[in-house]
Amino acid sequence: MQGFGILAGGMVAIVVSTIFNALFPSQPYEVNPTGSIPAQADYVWRIILMFGALPAALTYYWRRQMPETPRYTTALVAKDGAKACEDMSKVLNVEFKEQSTVVQSKAKSFGLFSKEFMRRHGLHLLGTASCWFLLDIAYYSQNLFQKDIFSAVGWLPSAKSMSALGELYKIARAQTLIALCGTVPGYWATVFSSTALDDSIFS
């Protein structure tokens, strides 16, 4: 879904910048530095951000309607067997009855910052965190400097030759093209390849 979200975000930016550019045309920066940014352009990023917040709000509502997993309600936190049976009945459309037997866990509990946790999971945690950290450096730095990359490869003219809304439109168009041709197909290729490969490779 992240790939579709990136694609949708670019399309929203294209539509909003096109509308504002048609309603409030402005000159390029090299012609009129002050007039290259119309006063109404301040609404553009707010509208784009508002559209991005809408799916997040809907996701919050939908997740509030979902029943908790039985593992959560019985074993981990809530320890409420009746609620677990009720949630399972909602999901599976089968009536469940709570059993009064209580199974005592033989595993010793240990804290998140304890030596036992670091001994058991420290290497896994370090490896996972390092992978995500390196991925974030590459991914987010690319997003930050994308306009410079686009200019270097000739996808965008120099910033001085465009107005603010015109630059937004062209950057959004380039990012949408990358998402359409690279990001979304890449996500789906990962989904299909990961399901086809052995799970032990990823664990």
Summary of the structure (lengths in Angstrom):
residues: 203
radius of gyration: 25.3
end to end distance: 22.7
largest distance: 79.8
contacts: 469
relative contact order: 0.14
helix: 71%
strand: 0%
